[in-house]
């Protein structure tokens, strides 16, 4: 069944169709996202729980004091990857590293978290009834599943933040607005979802960290923070340039006019003609000042600088 869900070839038909289609099963209980949404993944994430019988020697630990047989971790890999060696053979050079990521919950069972599935595997025979595995199954379906679901939410929201980063320069005139919205979304994600510890201690934290590492979530979130900080500094620089440009324009406009009016006041000249002449002369001086290198720099700062114009043209 796991191979069929993963669309391995050859395998049985996809079991998540017909009466087992998630949309039909869940009905109005939950919303099933389609495969075109932001958070969509190609195939459903699977969680497998296998308790071995007496004939499953490769998964059984001979005694609580002995190491897990080498075949047990390969079983974990196959369950979590929804494959058999013919589908996806592990390279001998990397097999030891891949299999070393198994989480030892106790001497009786282990877990392995991969990108598209998680597997829980027992290491002692399941006699049925109310054995230890009933307790293990309860934990796998509750707190351990919660850890995986939290990791899935973190992955989805980091994907969304990455999309927002990519769209920051889509409209250069709204850069400050987009960066402010991005910073709000980052702060909301960090305060609501970004947790690296689900409980005070225990295997649930190990499962959450394993899921995050499989999807490189810590590294991706660090990159998002760094890039958002760069954009924030860019916005602050542009705003500072625009403020400096506005002050420069006030200086260029006000200095000639203030000088002319001051001279008339000192001379005690109340002639309207002289006042108009002073105003005209101040306008000419202001226009001449705006054609200088400093004046062009002031006007460029008011428009957001040459860099922003190039971004808008792109």
N, C-alpha and C positions, 0 to 999 in steps of 0.2 A: 504493500500500500504506500509506504514512504517513497519508493522509487516512482510509483505512478503519480503521486502528488508533485514530485520533482520533474516529471515529464522525462524520465530516463528512457532510453530506447535500447532494447525492446522492454516494454512494461505493460501492465494492465491498463485499461482505459482510466482516465482521470476520475477518481472516486468523488471529487467535489463537483459533480454535475448531477443533473436530474434531481432526485429526492434529497440528496446530500449537498445540494448547492447551498453555500452559506447564506445567500440572500433569502432562500426559501426557509431554511432552518431557523434563522434568527427572526425572520418576519419583522415585527415592529419592536422587537426587544432591543436591537442594536442596529446602527447604520453600517452598511458594508460599502466601503469605498470602491469605486471602479478603478480600473487599471490605468486611467489617464490622469488621476489626481496628483497633487504635489507629493503626497505621502505614499503613493502607490509603490508596491514592489512587484517584481515579475511573478513570483509564486508565493503562496502563503508561508509564513514562518511556522515550522513544526516543532513540537515538543514531544519526544518519545520517551516512554518509561517501560523498561524491560526487566522482568524478574526471571532469572534463569532457572531451569529445571535440572534434574540430575544429569541429563545428557549434555548440558552446555558447559563442558569442562573448561574451554578457553576463557570463560568469564568468571569462573569460580576461584576464590582464594582458598588455598588448602587449609589455612588456619588464620585466625586474626593476627598472628605474629609474623606471617610470611608476606612477602611483597605480592602485589597483584600480578597475575600472569601477563606476559607481553601481549597475548592475544586479546585480553580484555579491552585495552585501550584502542585496539584496531576495531573491535566491535563498536565501541563508543563512537569512533570516527565514522563508521559506516552508518550508524543510526542517525547521527547529527547531520551528516552530509547527504543523507537519503541516497546512498550509492553503494555499490559493491566494487571490489577491485577492478572488475572489467570496465566499469563506468569511469572511475577516477582513481587510478593507481597512485598511491603516494610515492614521491620520489625518495629513493633511499637516502639521499643527501639531506633531506629536510624532514624525514618521517619522525626522527627522534624529537626534534623541536616541536613539530605539530602535536605529537601525542603527549608531550610533557605539559601541555596546557590543561590537562584534565584536572578537575577540582575534586579532591578527595573529601567527600562529605563525612565519611567515617570508614571504618574497616569493612563495612557491609555494602557500601554503594558509592559510586562516583558519578560525576557529570562532566560533560564537555560541551562548550558553547562555541558554535561556529556562526558564520554570517547568515545562513539561511535555516538554521535549526539547532536545537539543543537536545541532548540525549542524557537520560539517567539510566544507569545500568547497575543491577545488584551483583554482589560478589559471593553470595551464599544461596543455597538452594531454597526456592520458595515452596514451602509445604502447603500453602493455601490457608484459608481460614483467616483468623485474626492475628496472623504473625506480624513480625516487625514491618513487613512490607506494606501493611495497611497504614501504619504510621508514616512510612516513607512516602507513600502515594499521596497522603493528605498534605504533607509538606510540599511535595512537588506541584500540587494543584493550587496551593495557596501562596505562602510567602515566597517560595522560589519562583513561581510563575509571576508574582508581583514584581520581583526583581527584573525579570525579562521584559515585562510590559513597561516598566519605568524606563529601561534602556531603549525600548522601541520608541517611546514618546520623545526621549532625548534625541534619538537619531532623526526622527521626523522633524522636530523643531530646528535642529541644526541644519538640516537640508533646507528648510524654509528661510533661515537666516542667510544661508549661502546664496539663495536666489535673490534675496533683498540686496545683498552686497553687489551682486552682478548687475542690478538694475539702478544703482545709485546715480550713474551718470547718464541715464536714459534721457533725462530732461535737465540740462545744465542750469536752467533758470530756477529750478526747485531743489537745488543741491542741499541747501541748509535744511529745508523741510524734510527731505528724504533721510538725511543723516540724523536729524532729531528723532524721527520715527524709528529708525534702525536702533538707535541707542535705547529708546524706550522698550522696544521688543527684546533687546539683549538683556536689559535689567529685569524685565518681567520673566524671561526664561530662566535667568540665573536664580531669581528668588523663588520660582515656583517648581521648576523641573530639574535644575542642574544639581543633582545630589550624587555623591560617589559612595555614600554609605546608606544602606536601606535600614539597617538595624545597628545596635551598639556593637555587635560582633556576630560572627557566625558565617556559615556558607553562603547565605543570601548576598552578603557583600562581595564574596568571591565571584559569584555568578554575575552580579551587576558589573564588576570591574572587567570580567572576561568579555562580556557583551560590548562594553565600551571600547576595549582594546581591539576587538575584532573589527569594529567599524571606525577605529581611530578617532573616537569622539573627543577625547581630551586634546589631541593635537589639532583637530579641526576647530574646536572652540577657541583654543589659544590663537590660532590664525585669524579667526573672526574678530576676536578682541583687538588684535594688533592692527588689522586692516581698518576696523571701525575707528580706532584711535587716530590712525593716519588721516582718515577722512574728516574727523572732528577737528584736527589741527589745520587741515586745509580750509575748512569753513571759517575757523577763527581767524586765519590769516587773511582770507578774503574780506571778512567783516572789518578787520583792523585797517586793511587798505582802503575800504570804502569810507570808513570814518575819517581816516587821514585825508582822503581825497575831498570829502565834504568840508573839512576844516581848511584845506588848501584853497578851495573855491571861495569860501568866505573871506579868506585872507586876500586873495587876488581881487575879489570884488570890493571888499571893504577898505583896503589900504589906499588905493587912489582916490576913492570918493571921500574917505575921511580926511585925507590930506588936503584935498581941494576945499572942502567945507571948512576945515580948520584955518586955512590961510585966509579965506574970506571973512571968517569971524574975527581973526586977529586984526585984519585991516579995517574992520568995521564996515565992510561993503555990503549993503542990503539991496543992490541992484539986481532985479530979476534977470536981466540980460547976462550979467556976470555969473549969476547962479546957474543959468542954463549952459553957459559956456564951460563952467567948471564941470557940470554933469557930463557934457559931451566929451570934454577932455579926459575925464575919468573912464568913460566907456572905451575910448580909443586906447588908453593905456592898458585897460583890462584885456581888451581883445589882443593887443600886442603881447601881453604877458602870457596869454593862453597859447600863443603860437611858439613860445619858447619850449625848451626841453622840459623844464619843470612844469609848465602849464599842460603839456601833453601827458606827462606822467600823472598829474592830478586827474585829468579827464579819464585816462585809462583806468585809474584806481576806482573811480566812480562806476565805471562799466564792469568792474570785476577783474580787470587785468587781462593781458593778452592770452594767458593760459586758458582762461575760461572761454574766451572767444574761439580758440582752436578746438576746445572740447565740444562747444555747441555746433561748430561746423561739421565735426565728425558725427 
